[in-house]
Amino acid sequence: MRKALKIIADVFLLILVLVFIGSIFSELAIFNNSKIKFSLLLFYFISKLILYKIDSKDVQKEN
């Protein structure tokens, strides 16, 4: 589960970076849509938060 969440977070970050780069160099509406950027950023932070919670539970189990 940890690897899947890490992959999901990395994919969202990659898509977010591509959208930001596309918004700089392109005039397409999909790249300039702030809702898409916000939702990608939100999904990235949620997956990172879940990954952090899983890691902190694993550390507590070890102690």
C-alpha positions as CSV (number, residue, x, y, z in Angstrom):
1,M,0.0,0.0,0.0
2,R,2.9,2.3,0.8
3,K,4.4,1.9,-2.6
4,A,1.1,2.4,-4.4
5,L,0.5,5.7,-2.5
6,K,4.1,6.8,-3.3
7,I,3.5,6.1,-6.9
8,I,0.2,7.9,-6.9
9,A,1.7,11.0,-5.2
10,D,4.6,11.0,-7.7
11,V,2.2,10.7,-10.7
12,F,0.1,13.6,-9.4
13,L,3.3,15.7,-8.9
14,L,4.4,14.9,-12.4
15,I,1.1,15.8,-13.9
16,L,1.0,19.0,-11.8
17,V,4.4,20.0,-13.1
18,L,3.4,19.3,-16.7
19,V,0.3,21.4,-16.2
20,F,2.3,24.3,-14.8
21,I,4.8,24.2,-17.6
22,G,2.0,23.9,-20.1
23,S,0.3,27.0,-18.6
24,I,3.5,29.0,-19.1
25,F,4.1,28.0,-22.7
26,S,0.6,27.3,-24.0
27,E,-2.7,29.2,-24.4
28,L,-4.9,26.1,-24.2
29,A,-7.8,26.3,-21.8
30,I,-6.9,23.0,-20.0
31,F,-3.5,24.4,-18.9
32,N,-5.0,27.7,-17.7
33,N,-7.8,26.1,-15.6
34,S,-7.2,26.8,-12.0
35,K,-9.6,24.1,-10.8
36,I,-7.5,21.4,-12.5
37,K,-4.3,22.8,-10.8
38,F,-6.0,23.0,-7.4
39,S,-7.4,19.5,-7.6
40,L,-4.1,18.0,-8.7
41,L,-2.3,19.8,-5.8
42,L,-5.0,18.7,-3.4
43,F,-4.8,15.0,-4.4
44,Y,-1.0,15.2,-4.2
45,F,-1.1,16.6,-0.6
46,I,-3.8,14.1,0.5
47,S,-1.7,11.2,-0.8
48,K,1.4,12.5,0.9
49,L,-0.5,13.0,4.2
50,I,-1.8,9.4,4.1
51,L,1.7,8.2,3.3
52,Y,3.0,10.2,6.3
53,K,0.4,8.8,8.6
54,I,1.2,5.2,7.5
55,D,5.0,5.9,8.1
56,S,4.3,7.3,11.5
57,K,2.2,4.3,12.5
58,D,5.0,2.0,11.4
59,V,7.5,3.9,13.6
60,Q,5.2,3.7,16.6
61,K,4.8,-0.1,16.0
62,E,8.6,-0.5,16.0
63,N,9.0,1.3,19.3
